[in-house]
């Protein structure tokens, strides 16, 4: 949009506006004279000696941001040049930044030679060297990743030395791998990657640990004729180079190459200073490499502990997202899971281990395993969290976790849940209504005192259950309540209906859930690179069990119950077209009902459920636990549950408030299950 040029008077510490282009002079009157300590881009660029980018329109010119660069003369800083950017410009890329640095260097040269410039007292060489080394050291101290190191070099080495290009490469296993560049086309640089061969500047630099300063194409042609074609026949306009070894612990770990758009001579002072700075960069790069390796291992550990794929169940399909923190040094402990239960019920769980690091990621894996084990025992949500709380408490005082555990019952069309210090669930009904209950909060696992509160609500067929961790809805810019309100707003406009979720085509439903996850993430975490906490999102599409697939029958509390149960089974399986399972199911029912008559008490009820499998359930009024006995050859009984285990694909028991249910499952042959139950 426009540009501003400020000259600096060292004696007064004042930046004076000397030229304006593309902007009305009245609009920039406020920046006509600036103090060097002011917090505005031109002054910041002058003080720091690096490029400064700022968003916003402080001048009221309609600009969306400003990019300011210091103007550095032969004796130090002499001013700043600022470029105003518009909405359509976006942030400048590497090529544009290289061009801006070249313009700044050209402007500094012209400005310094202009008549009337105040004289500058040249600092002593030792002072220059110390100042530049101190700036780079401070930047490298804050660098965490390899990319942070590359940015520090670009900010604190390129401009002070008038360089136009930078390439940083790591040397491993005899190969050179580029990790960052400024001012180069990527296609051009690819020709220099790969095995190191003799006759290349980087080979000598890595072998001798000494820099190579090549002041012109003629000089590089004289010393390295084998590499000349790659440099001169490519698309790079560079005319001078400084190949700097990056050394750590006496070992060459890489090379940094500074390049210039015109021939340049390197005096002894510049060579000494660049050599000193390259040593600092080498140490910083080695630390960053170690961090990147450990961080990658931690992320790999975490990814292996999360579900590799979510199951497609007769009554639920799901999609999820895990978002690692964009900023921050370690992985987090967010996790989620979908667990099939008996009677086609579905457990949905999401949690967050407090803290970041490998220990927290490992704890997340332990909790996920524990939840799966406890869920297999068919525990109610509040009881399961009580056991999980004991486990976290045993880990030590420094371990805490939040968790939400929910169970969807497709036969009763109800969702029950309990939570420990976790954001509440969000329910999206088929008509588009979005509801988030406000339950009484329970403390996190490890700090809570059971029992946990039990919550529940009816859930219409086709509803969505949305679970997330606080990293999705909480940030420095908004609290949990504000983030939850944004989530509700996004979901209310998501269009949950037959167009997106059919209920009969699970592949299409999963695609709809994946798209919805992407929409939620894009709206709530638009700038993932600036997040400081990881986040997890789980969205489950539920399907109720049709009434035609449920058959229930009350039984008397006496020996006649077994015969009545068999008669009921025969009639119901005939109506369902499952006559092949009649004999086996009669045996299962006889044993389960007989077990109740002998060892438990009424009231007794039999229920059959049809989906991809056939589930047979027997309810009684006793809370005693059924156990398989090891009967001897002479025992007349004790083999009933052994027979149940042998005839069924799996069996178990779950407990209600005043009764229990013993269940057994059988595979339905030849896909004879209900329509829509298959994926």
C-alpha positions as CSV (number, residue, x, y, z in Angstrom):
1,X,0.0,0.0,0.0
2,X,2.8,2.4,0.9
3,X,6.2,2.9,2.5
4,X,7.8,5.2,5.1
5,X,11.5,6.1,5.5
6,X,12.9,7.2,8.8
7,X,16.4,8.5,9.4
8,X,18.0,8.1,12.9
9,X,20.0,10.8,14.7
10,X,22.2,9.0,17.1
11,X,22.9,12.1,19.1
12,X,19.3,12.9,19.9
13,X,17.9,9.3,19.7
14,X,15.2,10.5,17.3
15,X,13.7,8.9,14.2
16,X,12.7,11.5,11.7
17,X,10.4,10.8,8.8
18,X,12.3,11.6,5.6
19,X,10.2,10.2,2.8
20,X,6.6,8.9,2.2
21,X,5.2,7.0,-0.7
22,X,1.6,5.8,-1.4
23,X,0.2,7.4,1.8
24,X,-1.0,10.9,2.4
25,X,1.4,12.9,4.5
26,X,-1.4,13.9,6.9
27,X,-2.1,10.3,7.7
28,X,1.5,9.7,9.0
29,X,1.8,12.9,10.9
30,X,1.9,11.0,14.1
31,X,5.0,9.2,13.0
32,X,6.8,12.3,11.7
33,X,9.2,12.1,14.7
34,X,9.7,9.1,16.9
35,X,11.8,8.4,19.9
36,X,14.0,5.3,19.6
37,X,12.4,3.8,22.7
38,X,8.8,4.0,21.4
39,X,6.9,0.7,20.9
40,X,6.2,1.2,17.2
41,X,7.5,-1.0,14.4
42,X,10.2,1.5,13.0
43,X,11.7,2.1,16.5
44,X,11.5,-1.6,17.4
45,X,13.3,-2.6,14.2
46,X,16.0,0.0,14.9
47,X,16.5,-1.2,18.5
48,X,16.5,-4.9,17.8
49,X,18.3,-4.8,14.5
50,X,15.8,-7.3,13.0
51,X,12.7,-7.3,10.8
52,X,9.5,-6.5,12.8
53,X,6.0,-7.4,11.7
54,X,2.9,-6.0,13.3
55,X,-0.8,-6.4,12.6
56,X,-3.3,-3.6,12.7
57,X,-3.7,-0.1,11.4
58,X,-2.2,2.2,13.9
59,X,-2.0,5.1,11.4
60,X,-5.6,4.9,10.2
61,X,-4.6,4.4,6.6
62,X,-6.6,1.3,6.0
63,X,-3.5,-1.0,6.1
64,X,-3.8,-4.4,7.7
65,X,-0.3,-4.5,9.0
66,X,3.2,-3.1,8.7
67,X,6.7,-4.6,8.1
68,X,9.7,-2.6,9.3
69,X,13.3,-3.2,8.6
70,X,16.4,-1.5,10.1
71,X,18.7,0.4,7.8
72,X,22.3,-0.6,8.7
73,X,25.2,1.5,7.4
74,X,28.9,0.8,7.6
75,X,29.1,2.2,11.1
76,X,25.8,0.8,12.5
77,X,22.1,1.6,12.3
78,X,21.0,4.8,10.5
79,X,17.2,4.5,10.2
80,X,14.3,2.2,9.3
81,X,12.1,1.5,6.3
82,X,8.5,0.5,6.8
83,X,6.1,-1.1,4.3
84,X,2.3,-0.9,4.9
85,X,0.4,-4.1,3.8
86,X,-3.2,-4.5,2.6
87,X,-5.8,-7.1,3.4
88,X,-5.1,-9.0,0.1
89,X,-1.3,-9.0,0.6
90,X,-1.0,-11.5,3.4
91,X,2.2,-12.0,5.3
92,X,5.3,-11.7,3.1
93,X,6.9,-15.0,2.1
94,X,10.6,-15.7,2.1
95,X,11.2,-14.4,-1.4
96,X,9.4,-11.1,-0.5
97,X,11.4,-10.8,2.7
98,X,14.6,-11.3,0.8
99,X,13.6,-8.6,-1.6
100,X,12.7,-6.2,1.3
101,X,16.1,-6.9,2.9
102,X,17.8,-6.1,-0.4
103,X,15.8,-2.8,-0.7
104,X,16.7,-2.0,2.9
105,X,20.4,-2.5,2.1
106,X,20.2,-0.4,-1.0
107,X,18.3,2.3,0.8
108,X,20.8,2.4,3.7
109,X,23.6,2.8,1.2
110,X,21.9,5.8,-0.5
111,X,20.7,7.3,2.8
112,X,24.2,7.1,4.3
113,X,25.7,8.9,1.4
114,X,23.1,11.6,1.2
115,X,24.3,15.2,2.1
116,X,23.4,16.5,5.4
117,X,23.5,13.2,7.3
118,X,24.7,13.7,10.8
119,X,28.1,12.1,11.4
120,X,28.2,8.7,13.3
121,X,30.9,7.7,15.7
122,X,32.0,4.2,14.6
123,X,31.9,1.7,17.4
124,X,35.0,-0.3,18.1
125,X,35.2,-3.7,16.3
126,X,35.2,-5.5,19.7
127,X,32.0,-3.7,20.7
128,X,30.3,-4.6,17.4
129,X,31.3,-8.2,17.7
130,X,30.1,-8.4,21.3
131,X,26.8,-6.7,20.6
132,X,26.0,-9.0,17.6
133,X,27.0,-12.1,19.5
134,X,24.9,-11.1,22.4
135,X,21.8,-10.5,20.3
136,X,22.2,-13.9,18.6
137,X,23.0,-15.7,21.9
138,X,19.8,-14.3,23.4
139,X,17.7,-15.4,20.4
140,X,19.3,-18.9,20.4
141,X,18.6,-19.2,24.2
142,X,14.9,-18.9,23.4
143,X,15.0,-21.2,20.4
144,X,13.5,-24.6,21.1
145,X,13.2,-26.3,17.7
146,X,15.4,-26.5,14.7
147,X,13.1,-24.1,12.9
148,X,13.5,-21.6,15.8
149,X,17.2,-21.7,15.3
150,X,16.8,-21.0,11.6
151,X,14.6,-18.0,12.3
152,X,17.1,-16.7,14.9
153,X,19.9,-16.9,12.3
154,X,17.7,-15.2,9.7
155,X,16.8,-12.4,12.0
156,X,20.2,-11.7,13.6
157,X,22.7,-12.6,10.9
158,X,21.2,-11.8,7.5
159,X,20.5,-8.1,7.9
160,X,23.6,-7.1,10.0
161,X,25.8,-8.7,7.4
162,X,23.8,-7.5,4.4
163,X,23.2,-11.0,3.2
164,X,20.3,-11.9,0.8
165,X,20.0,-15.6,1.3
166,X,20.4,-18.3,3.9
167,X,20.5,-22.1,3.9
168,X,20.9,-24.2,7.0
169,X,21.5,-27.9,6.5
170,X,22.1,-30.8,8.9
171,X,24.8,-33.4,8.2
172,X,23.9,-37.0,9.1
173,X,25.0,-40.4,7.9
174,X,27.1,-38.8,5.1
175,X,24.1,-36.8,3.7
176,X,23.2,-33.2,3.8
177,X,19.5,-32.4,4.7
178,X,18.2,-28.9,4.4
179,X,16.2,-27.7,7.4
180,X,15.6,-24.1,6.5
181,X,16.2,-21.4,3.9
182,X,15.5,-17.8,3.1
183,X,15.7,-16.1,-0.3
184,X,16.1,-19.2,-2.4
185,X,13.7,-21.2,-4.7
186,X,13.2,-24.6,-3.2
187,X,13.6,-26.3,-6.6
188,X,17.1,-24.8,-6.9
189,X,18.2,-26.0,-3.4
190,X,17.1,-29.6,-4.0
191,X,20.1,-30.2,-6.3
192,X,22.5,-29.7,-3.3
193,X,20.8,-32.3,-1.0
194,X,22.0,-35.9,-0.7
195,X,25.4,-37.5,-0.3
196,X,28.4,-35.3,0.2
197,X,31.0,-35.7,-2.5
198,X,34.5,-34.2,-2.9
199,X,34.9,-31.0,-4.8
200,X,32.1,-29.1,-3.1
201,X,32.6,-26.2,-0.6
202,X,30.5,-28.0,2.0
203,X,32.7,-31.0,1.9
204,X,35.8,-29.0,2.8
205,X,33.9,-27.1,5.5
206,X,32.6,-30.3,7.1
207,X,36.0,-32.0,6.9
208,X,38.2,-29.1,8.2
209,X,35.6,-27.4,10.5
210,X,36.8,-24.1,8.9
211,X,34.6,-21.6,7.0
212,X,34.9,-20.9,3.3
213,X,34.4,-17.3,2.0
214,X,33.9,-17.1,-1.7
215,X,33.7,-13.5,-2.9
216,X,32.6,-14.0,-6.5
217,X,31.5,-16.6,-9.1
218,X,35.0,-16.4,-10.6
219,X,36.5,-17.4,-7.2
220,X,34.1,-20.4,-6.7
221,X,34.8,-21.5,-10.3
222,X,38.5,-21.4,-9.6
223,X,38.3,-23.4,-6.3
224,X,35.4,-25.7,-7.1
225,X,34.9,-26.2,-10.8
226,X,32.9,-29.4,-10.2
227,X,30.1,-27.5,-8.6
228,X,30.0,-24.5,-10.8
229,X,27.4,-25.7,-13.2
230,X,25.0,-26.3,-10.3
231,X,25.4,-22.7,-9.1
232,X,25.7,-20.8,-12.3
233,X,23.3,-22.8,-14.4
234,X,20.5,-22.7,-11.8
235,X,18.0,-20.1,-11.0
236,X,19.9,-18.5,-8.1
237,X,21.1,-14.9,-8.6
238,X,23.7,-15.2,-5.8
239,X,27.2,-13.9,-6.4
240,X,29.1,-14.4,-3.1
241,X,28.9,-17.0,-0.4
242,X,30.0,-17.6,3.2
243,X,30.0,-21.4,4.0
244,X,30.1,-21.7,7.8
245,X,30.6,-25.0,9.7
246,X,28.1,-25.7,12.5
247,X,30.1,-27.6,15.1
248,X,29.0,-29.1,18.4
249,X,31.1,-31.2,20.8
250,X,33.9,-31.2,18.3
251,X,31.7,-32.7,15.6
252,X,30.4,-31.0,12.4
253,X,26.6,-31.3,12.5
254,X,25.8,-29.1,9.6
255,X,26.5,-26.1,7.4
256,X,25.0,-22.6,7.3
257,X,25.4,-20.7,4.0
258,X,25.1,-17.0,3.7
259,X,24.7,-15.6,0.2
260,X,24.8,-12.3,-1.5
261,X,23.2,-10.9,-4.7
262,X,26.4,-9.2,-5.7
263,X,30.1,-9.9,-5.3
264,X,31.3,-9.0,-1.8
265,X,34.7,-9.0,-0.1
266,X,35.0,-10.3,3.5
267,X,37.5,-8.4,5.6
268,X,39.2,-10.0,8.6
269,X,36.7,-8.5,11.0
270,X,33.7,-9.9,9.2
271,X,35.3,-13.3,8.9
272,X,36.1,-13.4,12.6
273,X,32.6,-12.4,13.6
274,X,30.9,-14.9,11.3
275,X,33.1,-17.7,12.5
276,X,32.2,-16.7,16.1
277,X,28.5,-16.6,15.4
278,X,28.6,-19.9,13.5
279,X,29.9,-21.6,16.7
280,X,26.9,-20.2,18.6
281,X,24.6,-21.4,16.0
282,X,26.2,-24.9,16.0
283,X,25.6,-25.3,19.8
284,X,22.0,-24.0,19.5
285,X,21.3,-26.3,16.5
286,X,22.5,-29.4,18.4
287,X,20.2,-28.6,21.4
288,X,17.3,-28.1,19.0
289,X,18.0,-31.3,17.2
290,X,18.0,-33.3,20.5
291,X,14.7,-31.6,21.4
292,X,13.1,-32.4,18.1
293,X,14.2,-36.0,18.4
294,X,12.7,-36.4,21.9
295,X,9.6,-34.5,20.9
296,X,9.1,-36.7,17.9
297,X,9.5,-39.8,20.1
298,X,7.0,-38.5,22.7
299,X,4.5,-37.7,19.9
300,X,5.0,-41.2,18.5
301,X,4.4,-42.7,21.9
302,X,1.3,-40.7,22.3
303,X,-0.1,-41.5,18.9
304,X,0.4,-45.2,19.5
305,X,-1.6,-44.9,22.8
306,X,-4.5,-43.2,21.1
307,X,-7.0,-45.3,19.1
308,X,-5.7,-46.0,15.6
309,X,-9.3,-46.4,14.3
310,X,-12.7,-45.9,15.9
311,X,-15.2,-48.8,15.7
312,X,-18.3,-48.7,13.5
313,X,-21.0,-50.2,15.8
314,X,-24.6,-51.0,15.0
315,X,-25.8,-48.2,17.2
316,X,-23.0,-45.6,16.8
317,X,-20.3,-44.4,14.5
318,X,-17.7,-41.8,15.5
319,X,-15.0,-39.4,14.3
320,X,-12.3,-37.7,16.4
321,X,-9.4,-35.2,16.2
322,X,-6.3,-34.9,18.4
323,X,-4.5,-31.6,18.0
324,X,-1.1,-31.3,19.6
325,X,-0.1,-27.9,20.9
326,X,1.4,-25.6,18.3
327,X,3.6,-24.0,20.9
328,X,5.2,-25.4,24.0
329,X,7.9,-27.9,24.5
330,X,6.2,-31.2,25.3
331,X,3.3,-33.5,24.4
332,X,0.1,-33.5,26.4
333,X,-2.1,-36.2,27.8
334,X,-5.4,-35.7,26.0
335,X,-7.1,-39.0,25.0
336,X,-10.5,-40.4,23.9
337,X,-12.0,-43.8,23.1
338,X,-15.2,-45.5,22.0
339,X,-15.9,-48.9,23.6
340,X,-18.6,-51.4,22.6
341,X,-20.5,-52.8,25.6
342,X,-23.1,-55.5,26.0
343,X,-26.7,-55.1,24.6
344,X,-25.3,-52.9,21.8
345,X,-24.6,-50.1,24.3
346,X,-21.7,-47.8,23.6
347,X,-19.2,-46.2,26.1
348,X,-17.7,-42.9,25.1
349,X,-14.8,-41.5,27.1
350,X,-12.5,-38.5,26.9
351,X,-9.9,-37.3,29.3
352,X,-7.0,-35.0,29.9
353,X,-3.9,-35.8,32.1
354,X,-2.8,-32.5,33.6
355,X,0.7,-31.5,32.6
356,X,2.9,-32.1,29.5
357,X,5.6,-34.6,28.9
358,X,6.4,-38.3,28.3
359,X,5.3,-39.2,31.8
360,X,1.9,-37.6,31.2
361,X,1.6,-39.3,27.8
362,X,2.4,-42.7,29.5
363,X,-0.2,-42.0,32.2
364,X,-2.7,-41.3,29.6
365,X,-2.0,-44.7,28.1
366,X,-2.4,-46.4,31.5
367,X,-5.8,-44.6,32.1
368,X,-7.1,-45.6,28.7
369,X,-6.2,-49.2,29.4
370,X,-7.8,-49.0,32.8
371,X,-11.0,-47.5,31.4
372,X,-11.3,-50.3,28.8
373,X,-10.8,-52.9,31.6
374,X,-13.4,-51.4,33.9
375,X,-15.8,-50.8,31.0
376,X,-15.6,-54.5,30.2
377,X,-17.0,-55.1,33.7
378,X,-20.1,-53.1,32.6
379,X,-19.7,-50.6,35.4
380,X,-21.9,-47.6,35.7
381,X,-20.2,-44.3,34.8
382,X,-20.0,-43.0,38.4
383,X,-18.7,-46.3,39.7
384,X,-16.1,-46.5,37.0
385,X,-14.8,-43.0,37.8
386,X,-14.5,-44.0,41.4
387,X,-12.2,-46.9,40.5
388,X,-10.3,-44.6,38.1
389,X,-9.8,-42.0,40.9
390,X,-8.2,-44.6,43.1
391,X,-5.8,-45.5,40.3
392,X,-4.8,-41.9,39.7
393,X,-4.4,-41.3,43.5
394,X,-2.0,-44.2,43.7
395,X,0.3,-42.6,41.0
396,X,1.3,-39.8,43.4
397,X,0.3,-36.4,44.6
398,X,1.5,-34.7,41.4
399,X,-0.8,-36.6,39.1
400,X,-4.3,-35.4,38.2
401,X,-6.6,-36.0,35.3
402,X,-10.0,-34.9,34.1
403,X,-12.4,-37.4,32.6
404,X,-15.9,-37.7,31.1
405,X,-17.4,-41.2,30.8
406,X,-20.7,-41.7,29.1
407,X,-22.8,-44.8,28.1
408,X,-25.5,-44.7,25.4
409,X,-28.2,-47.3,25.7
410,X,-29.9,-47.7,22.3
411,X,-32.7,-49.9,23.6
412,X,-33.7,-47.4,26.4
413,X,-32.7,-44.4,24.2
414,X,-30.9,-42.8,27.1
415,X,-27.4,-41.5,27.7
416,X,-25.9,-41.6,31.2
417,X,-22.6,-40.0,32.2
418,X,-20.4,-38.8,35.0
419,X,-17.5,-36.4,34.8
420,X,-14.5,-35.5,37.0
421,X,-13.4,-31.9,36.5
422,X,-14.1,-32.1,32.8
423,X,-16.1,-29.9,30.4
424,X,-19.7,-31.1,30.0
425,X,-20.9,-33.1,27.0
426,X,-22.8,-31.4,24.2
427,X,-25.9,-33.0,22.6
428,X,-27.1,-32.1,19.1
429,X,-30.6,-33.4,18.4
430,X,-31.9,-34.4,15.0
431,X,-34.0,-31.2,14.7
432,X,-30.8,-29.2,15.1
433,X,-31.3,-28.2,18.7
434,X,-28.0,-28.0,20.7
435,X,-28.0,-28.7,24.4
436,X,-25.2,-28.7,26.9
437,X,-26.2,-29.7,30.5
438,X,-24.7,-27.8,33.4
439,X,-24.1,-30.6,36.0
440,X,-22.7,-30.0,39.4
441,X,-18.9,-30.1,39.0
442,X,-16.8,-32.9,40.6
443,X,-13.1,-32.4,41.2
444,X,-10.5,-34.0,38.9
445,X,-9.3,-37.6,39.3
446,X,-6.6,-37.7,42.0
447,X,-8.2,-34.8,43.9
448,X,-11.8,-36.1,44.2
449,X,-13.6,-37.9,47.0
450,X,-16.1,-40.4,45.6
451,X,-18.9,-40.9,44.9
452,X,-19.2,-39.1,41.7
453,X,-22.5,-37.6,40.6
454,X,-24.5,-39.7,38.1
455,X,-26.3,-37.8,35.3
456,X,-28.6,-38.9,32.5
457,X,-31.0,-37.8,29.9
458,X,-33.2,-39.2,27.1
459,X,-31.5,-39.2,23.7
460,X,-33.6,-39.2,20.5
461,X,-32.7,-41.5,17.6
462,X,-30.0,-39.9,15.4
463,X,-28.6,-37.5,18.0
464,X,-24.9,-36.5,18.2
465,X,-22.8,-36.7,21.4
466,X,-19.9,-34.2,21.3
467,X,-17.1,-34.5,23.8
468,X,-14.0,-32.3,24.0
469,X,-11.1,-31.4,26.2
470,X,-10.5,-27.8,27.5
471,X,-7.7,-27.2,25.0
472,X,-10.4,-26.9,22.3
473,X,-12.5,-24.3,24.1
474,X,-10.1,-22.5,26.4
475,X,-7.2,-20.2,25.5
476,X,-5.5,-17.0,26.5
477,X,-8.2,-15.1,24.6
478,X,-11.3,-16.9,26.0
479,X,-12.3,-18.8,29.1
480,X,-14.1,-22.2,29.1
481,X,-17.6,-20.7,29.2
482,X,-16.9,-18.5,26.2
483,X,-15.3,-21.3,24.3
484,X,-18.2,-23.6,25.1
485,X,-20.6,-21.0,23.8
486,X,-18.7,-20.8,20.5
487,X,-18.8,-24.6,20.2
488,X,-22.6,-24.5,20.7
489,X,-22.9,-21.8,18.0
490,X,-20.8,-23.8,15.5
491,X,-22.8,-27.0,16.1
492,X,-26.1,-25.2,15.8
493,X,-25.3,-24.2,12.3
494,X,-23.7,-27.5,11.3
495,X,-26.9,-28.9,9.6
496,X,-27.4,-32.2,11.5
497,X,-30.0,-34.0,9.5
498,X,-30.7,-36.7,6.8
499,X,-28.6,-34.8,4.3
500,X,-25.5,-35.4,6.4
501,X,-26.4,-38.5,8.5
502,X,-28.6,-41.2,7.0
503,X,-28.3,-43.8,9.7
504,X,-28.3,-46.6,7.1
505,X,-25.1,-45.8,5.3
506,X,-22.4,-45.8,7.9
507,X,-19.6,-44.8,5.5
508,X,-21.5,-41.7,4.6
509,X,-22.2,-41.0,8.2
510,X,-18.5,-41.2,9.1
511,X,-17.7,-38.8,6.2
512,X,-20.2,-36.4,7.6
513,X,-18.7,-36.7,11.1
514,X,-15.2,-36.1,9.7
515,X,-16.4,-33.0,7.9
516,X,-18.1,-31.8,11.1
517,X,-14.8,-32.3,13.1
518,X,-12.9,-30.3,10.6
519,X,-15.5,-27.5,10.8
520,X,-15.4,-27.4,14.6
521,X,-11.6,-27.4,14.7
522,X,-11.3,-24.6,12.0
523,X,-13.7,-22.4,13.9
524,X,-12.4,-22.9,17.4
525,X,-8.7,-23.3,16.7
526,X,-8.1,-21.2,13.6
527,X,-4.4,-20.6,14.5
528,X,-3.1,-24.0,15.7
529,X,0.5,-22.8,15.5
530,X,-0.1,-20.4,18.5
531,X,-1.9,-22.9,20.8
532,X,-0.2,-23.8,24.1
533,X,-2.3,-26.8,25.0
534,X,-3.3,-29.9,23.1
535,X,-6.9,-30.6,22.4
536,X,-9.1,-33.6,21.7
537,X,-12.6,-33.8,20.0
538,X,-14.9,-36.8,19.8
539,X,-18.2,-36.7,17.9
540,X,-20.5,-39.8,18.0
541,X,-23.6,-40.3,15.9
542,X,-26.1,-42.5,17.8
543,X,-28.8,-44.8,16.4
544,X,-31.6,-46.1,18.6
545,X,-32.6,-49.8,18.4
546,X,-36.0,-50.2,16.7
547,X,-38.7,-51.6,18.8
548,X,-39.1,-54.5,16.4
549,X,-35.6,-55.7,17.4
550,X,-36.4,-55.8,21.1
551,X,-38.5,-58.6,22.7
552,X,-39.1,-58.8,26.4
553,X,-41.0,-61.4,28.5
554,X,-41.7,-61.7,32.2
555,X,-41.0,-65.0,33.9
556,X,-42.4,-66.6,37.1
557,X,-40.0,-67.2,40.0
558,X,-40.3,-70.9,40.0
559,X,-39.1,-74.0,38.0
560,X,-41.7,-73.4,35.3
561,X,-39.7,-70.4,34.1
562,X,-37.2,-72.4,32.0
563,X,-39.9,-74.0,29.9
564,X,-41.8,-70.7,29.4
565,X,-38.5,-69.0,28.4
566,X,-37.8,-71.7,25.8
567,X,-41.3,-71.4,24.4
568,X,-40.9,-67.6,24.1
569,X,-37.5,-68.0,22.4
570,X,-38.8,-70.4,19.8
571,X,-41.7,-68.1,18.8
572,X,-39.6,-64.9,18.7
573,X,-36.7,-66.4,16.7
574,X,-39.2,-67.7,14.2
575,X,-40.7,-64.3,13.8
576,X,-37.2,-62.9,13.2
577,X,-36.3,-65.6,10.8
578,X,-33.5,-66.9,13.0
579,X,-34.6,-70.5,13.4
580,X,-31.0,-71.7,13.0
581,X,-30.2,-70.3,16.4
582,X,-33.3,-71.7,18.2
583,X,-31.6,-74.8,19.6
584,X,-28.5,-73.0,20.9
585,X,-30.6,-70.1,22.3
586,X,-32.9,-72.5,24.1
587,X,-29.9,-74.2,25.8
588,X,-28.5,-70.8,26.8
589,X,-31.9,-69.6,28.2
590,X,-32.5,-72.8,30.1
591,X,-29.1,-72.5,31.9
592,X,-29.4,-68.8,32.6
593,X,-32.9,-69.1,33.9
594,X,-32.2,-72.3,35.9
595,X,-29.2,-70.5,37.5
596,X,-31.5,-67.8,38.7
597,X,-34.1,-70.2,40.1
598,X,-31.4,-72.2,42.0
599,X,-29.0,-69.4,43.2
600,X,-30.8,-66.0,43.0
601,X,-34.3,-64.5,43.3
602,X,-37.0,-62.8,41.3
603,X,-38.5,-60.9,39.8
604,X,-37.2,-62.5,36.6
605,X,-37.3,-61.2,33.0
606,X,-36.0,-62.4,29.7
607,X,-35.0,-60.0,26.9
608,X,-33.8,-60.7,23.3
609,X,-32.0,-58.1,21.2
610,X,-31.3,-58.4,17.5
611,X,-28.7,-56.4,15.6
612,X,-25.5,-57.8,14.0
613,X,-25.6,-60.3,16.9
614,X,-28.3,-61.9,19.0
615,X,-28.2,-61.0,22.7
616,X,-30.0,-63.0,25.3
617,X,-30.5,-61.3,28.7
618,X,-31.9,-62.6,31.9
619,X,-32.7,-60.1,34.7
620,X,-33.2,-61.1,38.4
621,X,-33.5,-59.4,41.7
622,X,-30.2,-60.6,43.2
623,X,-26.8,-58.8,43.3
624,X,-24.8,-62.0,43.7
625,X,-22.0,-62.5,41.3
626,X,-22.2,-65.5,38.9
627,X,-19.0,-67.5,38.7
628,X,-17.9,-70.5,36.6
629,X,-17.2,-73.5,38.8
630,X,-14.7,-76.2,38.1
631,X,-16.9,-79.2,38.5
632,X,-15.4,-82.7,39.1
633,X,-16.4,-85.8,37.3
634,X,-18.7,-86.9,40.1
635,X,-20.5,-83.5,40.6
636,X,-24.1,-83.5,39.4
637,X,-24.2,-79.7,38.8
638,X,-21.9,-76.7,38.4
639,X,-21.5,-76.9,34.7
640,X,-24.2,-74.4,33.6
641,X,-22.0,-71.3,33.1
642,X,-19.3,-73.5,31.4
643,X,-22.0,-74.5,28.9
644,X,-23.0,-70.8,28.5
645,X,-19.4,-69.8,27.8
646,X,-18.9,-72.6,25.3
647,X,-22.1,-71.8,23.3
648,X,-21.8,-68.0,23.2
649,X,-19.3,-65.7,21.5
650,X,-19.0,-63.9,24.9
651,X,-21.1,-63.6,28.1
652,X,-21.1,-61.5,31.3
653,X,-23.1,-59.7,33.9
654,X,-23.9,-56.1,34.7
655,X,-25.5,-54.6,37.8
656,X,-28.3,-52.2,38.1
657,X,-29.4,-50.3,41.3
658,X,-31.4,-53.2,42.7
659,X,-30.9,-56.1,40.2
660,X,-28.5,-57.7,37.8
661,X,-28.5,-58.9,34.2
662,X,-26.7,-62.0,32.9
663,X,-26.2,-61.8,29.1
664,X,-24.9,-64.0,26.4
665,X,-24.2,-63.1,22.7
666,X,-24.3,-65.2,19.5
667,X,-23.3,-64.4,16.0
668,X,-26.1,-64.2,13.5
669,X,-25.4,-66.5,10.5
670,X,-25.5,-65.4,6.9
671,X,-26.1,-61.7,7.6
672,X,-29.6,-62.3,8.9
673,X,-29.4,-59.4,11.3
674,X,-31.7,-56.4,11.0
675,X,-31.3,-54.1,8.0
676,X,-28.9,-51.2,8.6
677,X,-27.0,-53.1,11.3
678,X,-24.2,-53.8,8.9
679,X,-21.5,-51.3,8.1
